[in-house]
Amino acid sequence: MLRRHSLPYDRFRTLILVIVAALTGVQTILIPFFVSYDSVYTFWFLMSLGLFSVVFIIIAVVRQTVGQKFALAFFWVVLGISVVLGLTILPPSLGQISGFQFLTLAIAATATLRLSPALFFSASGLILGTAVLEIRSGESLPAILVFAWVVAISVFIVARLRRYLDSERDAAVILSQVDELTGAQNRRGMDVLVPILDDLAERAERHLGCLALDLDRFKSVNDSFGHRRGDTVLKEVVAAIRSTTRRSDVLVRTGGEEFALFTIVSNPEQLHTVGETVRKAVEENCRAIGLTASIGGSLGTAQSLPELQTLLEAADHRMYEAKDAGRNTVVVA
């Protein structure tokens, strides 16, 4: 069995920030012992910044997640540290080299922040890094051109890669919530979408209705025409139901030939009307093979998964009452 090792995005961002903080702390603590500075105050300033990095790492490890705003503030502080390093290290050639630290910050920000603040931060880092190179470099123009080119290309590649991964993630999430055969939602999709539909019903001061649908004697279709024909019938039933319901309704395949339709209604009578519409659509679409549907309905709420399960079970109970009443009928609580 494959094991899932991917980190949640908040944990990934925290990991990147801890790495940046560690590198910054090591740099600000160790470099003063190997190079000269314009002022003794710079030495103690950098010691304080190194301590800040250590404290940040401790906080991040204890909390395990770092929020978006705090992460952005951290990047600005590290950017300030980079400016100080670039302008104070002697000889100037080392200050010039330290200007490329802005590249690391731009890439890390693009990978961990929302796109707008990441791009703004990267642009600011590009400007400040260019200023450091202009002040410290003897051959400023070539250094600035190379620096600007490398930063721009790196940020562009990381931003495009992140957008691609986000789109792939969204597509994977959608596929994980959809029944592969029929295209209806599966139970995972139901758990996600039905509470949202319940919120819409509450805002409209209406009710969330659930229709539990079971295809009558579906086993005989598989026995008489084969499983491939049975799969085709299930697809046709889903298409027929969708043709008679609203786009906002949530259709779920809850089992082999069992479905649930969640919709917003004003009262039980309206839910019964929706159920009758669905029943007739199935009967007409499957008239050639004599397939019908028994439907049970119930009103309720789905603010939590236990409430959703209770609503579905109530509709299932009515559906069995419909079967006991002779099948091809609708019973609503």
C-alpha positions, 0 to 999 in steps of 0.5 A: 500500500502506498503511504501518503507523505505530502505535507499540508500546505500550512505545514509546508509554509512553516517548514520553508520559513523555518529553513529561511530563519535558520539560514538567516540566523546562522548567517547573522551570527557567524558572519560578523566573526569573519568579516568587518563592519562599518560600525560596532553597532552593526555587530550587535544589531545582527546578533539581535537579528540572529536571536530573533531568528532563533526565537521565530524557529522555536515559535514555529516548531511549537505552533507547527503552523505559521499564518499568512500575515505572520509569514509575510511580516517575517519575510519583510524582517529578513529582507531588512536583514539582507539590506543591512548585510548588503550595505555594511559588510566589508569589503564591498565585494562581499556586500555585492555577493550578499545581494543575491540573498534577495533571490532566495527570499523571492523564491521562498515568498512566491512558494509560500504566500498568496500570489498578490503579496508574494509578487509585491514582496518579490518586486520590492526585493528586486528593487532593494537588491538592485539598490544594494548592488548599485551601491556596493558593486564596482561593475554595477550594471552587469551585476544588476542586469544578471540579478534582475534577470535571475530573480524575474525568471526564478519567480516566474517559474515558481509562480507558474509551477505553483499555479499548475500544482494548484490546478492539478490539486483542484482537479484531483479533489473534484475527481475524488468527490465524483462517482467514476461510473455515473458522474454523480457525487460520491459520499465524499462529495456529499459530505462537502457539498450538502452542508454548503447547500444547507447554508444556502437554504438557511439564507433563503429561509427555506428547507434542505430536502433529501430524496433517497432513490432506489431502482426497483428490481435492478438486479434483474437488469444485470441478470437479463441484459448483463452488467455492461447494460446495467452500467449504461442504465445507471448513467441514463438514470443520472442523466434523466434525474439531472435533466429534471432538477436544478443545477444547484441540487446535489445528486449522490450515488450512495450505493450500487443502484441507490442515489440521494438527491439534495435540494432546497424546498419550501415545504414537504409538499414541494419535496414530494413534487420534486420526488414525483418529477424524478420518479416519472423521469426514471420511469419514462427513461427506462420504460423499455426495460420496465425499470422504476424507482422507489423514493423516500423524502425527508426535510432536515439540516446538514450543518454537521456530518452527523446531522447529514447522516440522520437526514439521509437515514430518515429519507432511506426509511421513507424509501423503504416505506415506498417499496412496501407500498408497492414500489414506483412511488414517493413517500415524504415525511 
